[in-house]
Amino acid sequence: MTHTLIPPAGLAPSTLYVVATPIGNLGDISHRALLILGQVDWIAAEDTRHSQRLLNHFAITTPLIALHEHNELAQVPRLVAQLQAGQTGALISDAGTPLISDPGFPLVRELRRQGLAVCAVPGPSSVMAALSIAGLPCERFSFEGFLPSRSAARQRRLAELATHPQTLVFFESPHRIVAAMQDLVAVFGAERPACLARELTKTFEQSHVAPLGALLDWLQAAPERQRGECVVIVQGANTQPETCEQERLLRIVLRELPLKRAVAVAAELSGGQRNKLYKMALALNAESK
């Protein structure tokens, strides 16, 4: 079976097109994305210098407008007015699908409030790319973006997520990836299955699947494994009946006893491991707060 690429029959006026762009390999850009980027009146980009290289590669001459976290609120009224006047625009990020840990939300929210059209032009996404190769459950997942930069805040956030049953997806920068993995091991335990995917679709793409403790060892064994933007996929908490019963028991005793005493009582009644129950109790306390 053959498929014919059909160009859009003219762009709809007063419409913003949210366009996904490659996360590494330029060959991943869609035919539709190229057609729209070449036809709109302007393109709002997170980093115009970075995006200009992409446009130059495909000989696209559409004007670029900077839209980033430092000027976003000031730019929104101007862009909305241009769309209200009948122009068409595109929103792109430095890589992947806009708004996913990238600027653009205030603009899209205001356009929706004004009743103006917003049209998705789907394509590359590092979240979906990493999930597709991790070999971990992905029927249900929670995208958590970037964790807090400081360890104490990061551990508090991880404690809130420790008992969630769905697979968890995190972004992390190269200069924090080791510290973040250390905190993941400390809060989730060394045996939780996980995947680290770095430099997706680029020349030095690499992914490794292992329990968190072994994954940290692998990461620290070679400095080059710590380079590039990283996506970390962590399997959700065990939801076997035994674990559910231990959680139910802990919730009851935590209402009446201090944390350490509650863990001791729950361990004696359930036969569970104290260190596992302690981590579960920390997560339940954080959740209640």
Backbone torsions as a table, in degrees:
resi	resn	phi	psi	omega
1	MET	NA	136.2	177.5
2	THR	-108.5	151.4	179.4
3	HIS	-121.4	133.7	179.6
4	THR	-98.8	130.7	175.9
5	LEU	-79.5	118.6	-176.4
6	ILE	-107.9	118.8	179.3
7	PRO	-69.8	155.0	177.8
8	PRO	-63.0	142.8	-179.0
9	ALA	-83.6	64.8	-178.1
10	GLY	80.9	141.5	-179.6
11	LEU	-81.7	148.7	177.7
12	ALA	-76.9	130.3	179.8
13	PRO	-65.1	157.1	177.9
14	SER	58.2	38.2	-177.7
15	THR	-125.5	137.0	171.2
16	LEU	-100.7	127.4	177.4
17	TYR	-101.3	119.8	178.8
18	VAL	-91.9	107.3	-166.2
19	VAL	-110.3	124.1	174.9
20	ALA	-79.0	137.4	179.0
21	THR	-122.2	164.8	-175.4
22	PRO	-57.3	145.1	174.4
23	ILE	-91.5	-3.9	178.5
24	GLY	-174.0	-70.5	-177.7
25	ASN	-75.1	116.9	-177.1
26	LEU	-64.0	-20.6	178.6
27	GLY	-67.5	-11.2	-178.6
28	ASP	-82.9	-7.9	179.1
29	ILE	-67.6	143.1	-176.3
30	SER	-85.8	156.6	176.9
31	HIS	-60.0	-42.2	179.6
32	ARG	-63.4	-41.5	179.2
33	ALA	-59.6	-43.9	179.9
34	LEU	-62.9	-42.1	179.4
35	LEU	-62.6	-44.1	-178.1
36	ILE	-70.0	-43.3	179.1
37	LEU	-61.3	-29.7	179.4
38	GLY	-82.5	-14.0	-174.5
39	GLN	-109.1	-22.8	-177.8
40	VAL	-68.1	164.1	179.6
41	ASP	-74.3	-31.1	-179.7
42	TRP	-157.7	161.1	178.1
43	ILE	-125.7	122.4	174.3
44	ALA	-88.7	123.0	-173.7
45	ALA	-129.0	147.1	-179.9
46	GLU	-64.4	-47.0	178.6
47	ASP	-131.3	105.3	-174.1
48	THR	-63.8	-31.8	178.9
49	ARG	-66.6	-44.0	178.5
50	HIS	-64.3	-46.6	-176.9
51	SER	-69.8	-29.3	178.7
52	GLN	-62.5	-35.1	177.5
53	ARG	-64.2	-39.2	177.3
54	LEU	-63.6	-47.2	-179.4
55	LEU	-64.3	-41.0	178.9
56	ASN	-60.2	-39.5	-179.0
57	HIS	-59.5	-36.1	-177.9
58	PHE	-102.9	14.0	177.0
59	ALA	55.9	41.8	177.5
60	ILE	-100.1	128.3	-173.8
61	THR	-109.7	10.4	-180.0
62	THR	-58.7	135.2	-180.0
63	PRO	-61.7	143.9	178.2
64	LEU	-103.2	143.0	174.9
65	ILE	-124.2	131.4	-180.0
66	ALA	-74.0	130.2	175.7
67	LEU	-139.8	100.4	-177.3
68	HIS	-137.2	179.5	-172.2
69	GLU	-62.3	-23.9	-176.7
70	HIS	-86.0	-21.1	-178.2
71	ASN	-124.8	4.6	-170.2
72	GLU	-57.5	-49.4	-176.2
73	LEU	-64.9	-34.9	179.4
74	ALA	-72.9	-31.5	-177.1
75	GLN	-78.5	-27.1	-173.0
76	VAL	-56.1	-49.5	-179.1
77	PRO	-58.3	-38.6	180.0
78	ARG	-64.6	-46.2	-178.2
79	LEU	-67.9	-39.5	177.8
80	VAL	-61.4	-43.5	179.9
81	ALA	-61.7	-39.5	179.8
82	GLN	-65.7	-39.2	178.2
83	LEU	-70.2	-38.2	177.5
84	GLN	-62.5	-28.7	179.6
85	ALA	-79.3	-0.9	176.3
86	GLY	105.8	-0.6	178.4
87	GLN	-72.6	166.2	172.0
88	THR	-118.0	146.9	-179.9
89	GLY	-139.9	163.1	174.7
90	ALA	-126.2	146.1	175.4
91	LEU	-115.9	124.4	176.2
92	ILE	-130.0	158.7	173.1
93	SER	-111.0	-178.6	179.9
94	ASP	-61.9	-32.1	179.8
95	ALA	-164.1	142.6	175.2
96	GLY	82.1	-153.9	-175.5
97	THR	-89.7	125.3	-179.0
98	PRO	-58.2	157.3	178.6
99	LEU	76.9	-15.3	179.3
100	ILE	-83.9	93.1	-173.1
101	SER	60.4	28.2	179.6
102	ASP	-135.9	163.9	178.2
103	PRO	-62.4	164.5	175.3
104	GLY	129.6	-23.3	-175.9
105	PHE	-59.9	-47.6	179.5
106	PRO	-57.8	-37.2	179.8
107	LEU	-66.7	-49.5	-178.5
108	VAL	-64.1	-41.1	178.9
109	ARG	-60.5	-43.5	-179.0
110	GLU	-68.7	-37.2	177.0
111	LEU	-63.1	-41.3	176.9
112	ARG	-63.3	-40.7	179.7
113	ARG	-63.4	-35.8	-178.8
114	GLN	-83.1	-5.6	-179.7
115	GLY	78.2	19.7	178.2
116	LEU	-89.2	156.7	-173.9
117	ALA	-81.0	139.0	173.0
118	VAL	-127.7	126.0	-173.2
119	CYS	-122.5	129.1	179.9
120	ALA	-84.7	135.6	172.0
121	VAL	-119.4	87.0	-169.6
122	PRO	-70.5	162.5	-179.5
123	GLY	177.0	-140.3	-173.2
124	PRO	-58.7	143.6	175.7
125	SER	-151.3	123.4	-179.2
126	SER	-66.5	-29.5	177.5
127	VAL	-61.4	-52.9	-177.3
128	MET	-69.3	-35.7	178.9
129	ALA	-62.2	-45.7	-178.8
130	ALA	-66.7	-43.2	179.0
131	LEU	-60.7	-36.0	-175.2
132	SER	-69.8	-20.4	-177.6
133	ILE	-113.2	-1.8	-172.6
134	ALA	-74.9	-26.1	-176.4
135	GLY	71.0	22.6	177.2
136	LEU	-113.7	158.2	-178.3
137	PRO	-55.3	132.1	-179.2
138	CYS	-134.6	16.7	174.5
139	GLU	-64.7	-35.3	174.8
140	ARG	-132.6	131.1	176.7
141	PHE	-148.0	159.1	179.1
142	SER	-123.0	120.7	177.2
143	PHE	-87.2	119.2	-175.0
144	GLU	-106.4	-1.2	178.5
145	GLY	62.6	-144.9	179.4
146	PHE	-85.8	133.9	174.6
147	LEU	-74.2	161.1	176.1
148	PRO	-55.5	149.3	-175.0
149	SER	-75.7	-26.9	-178.8
150	ARG	-93.5	142.7	-172.1
151	SER	-60.2	-43.8	-177.2
152	ALA	-61.6	-46.8	178.8
153	ALA	-66.6	-37.1	179.6
154	ARG	-63.8	-44.3	179.9
155	GLN	-66.3	-35.4	177.0
156	ARG	-63.6	-42.6	179.4
157	ARG	-65.9	-41.8	179.3
158	LEU	-64.5	-36.1	178.1
159	ALA	-61.9	-34.9	177.4
160	GLU	-66.9	-26.5	-176.2
161	LEU	-97.9	-7.7	-168.4
162	ALA	-61.0	-30.7	-177.9
163	THR	-101.2	5.0	179.1
164	HIS	-68.3	132.7	-175.9
165	PRO	-79.4	-20.0	-176.5
166	GLN	-81.9	154.9	175.6
167	THR	-61.6	140.9	-176.4
168	LEU	-110.4	138.9	-179.4
169	VAL	-122.2	126.4	179.9
170	PHE	-124.3	147.3	164.8
171	PHE	-96.7	148.0	173.8
172	GLU	-150.5	146.4	-179.9
173	SER	-88.4	157.8	-175.4
174	PRO	-62.1	-33.9	-177.2
175	HIS	-78.7	-7.7	178.2
176	ARG	-117.7	-2.5	-170.7
177	ILE	-62.5	-39.9	-179.5
178	VAL	-65.8	-47.2	-180.0
179	ALA	-61.7	-40.1	179.0
180	ALA	-65.1	-41.4	178.6
181	MET	-65.5	-38.2	177.1
182	GLN	-60.6	-41.2	178.8
183	ASP	-70.7	-35.2	175.4
184	LEU	-60.8	-43.1	178.0
185	VAL	-64.0	-43.9	-177.5
186	ALA	-63.0	-38.0	-174.7
187	VAL	-92.6	-43.9	-175.7
188	PHE	-89.3	-18.4	-176.4
189	GLY	95.9	152.9	-174.3
190	ALA	-72.2	-16.6	-172.7
191	GLU	-96.2	-3.1	-177.8
192	ARG	-69.0	124.9	179.5
193	PRO	-62.6	142.9	-177.2
194	ALA	-156.1	168.9	176.8
195	CYS	-139.9	135.9	172.2
196	LEU	-112.4	121.2	178.1
197	ALA	-119.2	126.2	-178.0
198	ARG	-128.4	149.2	176.2
199	GLU	53.8	44.0	-176.8
200	LEU	-57.9	132.4	-179.9
201	THR	68.8	1.9	179.8
202	LYS	-94.5	178.0	-174.9
203	THR	-58.0	-40.5	-175.6
204	PHE	-105.7	34.3	177.4
205	GLU	-54.5	140.2	-178.9
206	GLN	-153.7	139.6	173.6
207	SER	-141.0	145.4	-177.8
208	HIS	-142.1	132.4	-179.4
209	VAL	-113.9	129.2	-179.2
210	ALA	-170.6	165.3	169.5
211	PRO	-58.5	152.8	-173.1
212	LEU	-53.5	-41.6	-179.6
213	GLY	-63.1	-46.1	178.7
214	ALA	-68.3	-33.3	178.9
215	LEU	-66.1	-38.9	176.5
216	LEU	-64.1	-43.3	177.8
217	ASP	-60.1	-44.0	179.1
218	TRP	-61.3	-42.8	-178.6
219	LEU	-63.1	-42.4	-176.6
220	GLN	-78.7	-13.0	-176.3
221	ALA	-73.4	-19.9	-177.9
222	ALA	-146.9	120.1	-177.8
223	PRO	-57.0	-31.8	-177.7
224	GLU	-67.1	-19.2	177.9
225	ARG	-74.2	-10.2	-178.9
226	GLN	-98.8	6.4	-176.6
227	ARG	-96.4	153.2	176.5
228	GLY	84.9	169.4	178.2
229	GLU	-75.0	137.5	-173.0
230	CYS	-117.6	144.6	169.2
231	VAL	-117.8	126.8	179.8
232	VAL	-111.9	124.2	178.2
233	ILE	-109.9	126.7	-178.6
234	VAL	-125.3	128.4	179.4
235	GLN	-63.4	146.6	-179.9
236	GLY	-67.1	170.8	-178.2
237	ALA	-65.7	150.4	177.5
238	ASN	-62.2	126.3	-179.2
239	THR	-113.5	28.2	176.0
240	GLN	-65.0	155.0	-177.8
241	PRO	-52.0	-38.4	-179.2
242	GLU	-61.5	-44.7	179.9
243	THR	-65.4	-40.9	179.1
244	CYS	-62.6	-39.6	179.5
245	GLU	-68.2	-39.8	177.0
246	GLN	-63.2	-40.4	177.5
247	GLU	-63.6	-42.9	178.9
248	ARG	-60.6	-43.1	179.7
249	LEU	-64.3	-44.1	179.7
250	LEU	-62.0	-41.1	179.7
251	ARG	-58.8	-37.8	-179.2
252	ILE	-69.3	-50.9	-174.7
253	VAL	-72.6	-27.1	177.7
254	LEU	-66.8	-22.5	177.6
255	ARG	-72.8	-20.0	-173.9
256	GLU	-115.3	-21.1	-171.4
257	LEU	-128.4	155.7	171.0
258	PRO	-61.4	159.6	-170.8
259	LEU	-55.8	-51.7	-176.1
260	LYS	-62.8	-41.0	179.1
261	ARG	-67.8	-37.9	178.8
262	ALA	-62.6	-40.8	178.6
263	VAL	-64.0	-42.5	-179.6
264	ALA	-62.5	-43.1	179.6
265	VAL	-66.3	-44.0	-179.9
266	ALA	-63.5	-38.2	178.6
267	ALA	-65.1	-40.8	-179.2
268	GLU	-67.8	-39.5	-176.9
269	LEU	-77.1	-33.8	-174.8
270	SER	-99.7	-19.3	-174.7
271	GLY	77.5	12.1	-179.5
272	GLY	-78.7	164.4	178.7
273	GLN	-74.5	134.1	-175.5
274	ARG	-62.9	-42.0	-177.6
275	ASN	-64.3	-37.6	177.7
276	LYS	-67.0	-43.3	-180.0
277	LEU	-67.7	-33.4	178.9
278	TYR	-64.2	-45.4	178.1
279	LYS	-63.2	-38.9	178.4
280	MET	-64.8	-40.0	179.4
281	ALA	-65.5	-40.6	177.1
282	LEU	-59.7	-43.8	-179.8
283	ALA	-65.4	-40.3	179.8
284	LEU	-67.2	-38.4	176.6
285	ASN	-63.2	-44.5	179.6
286	ALA	-63.5	-40.2	179.8
287	GLU	-62.6	-40.5	-178.0
288	SER	-69.1	-27.2	179.5
289	LYS	-79.2	NA	NA
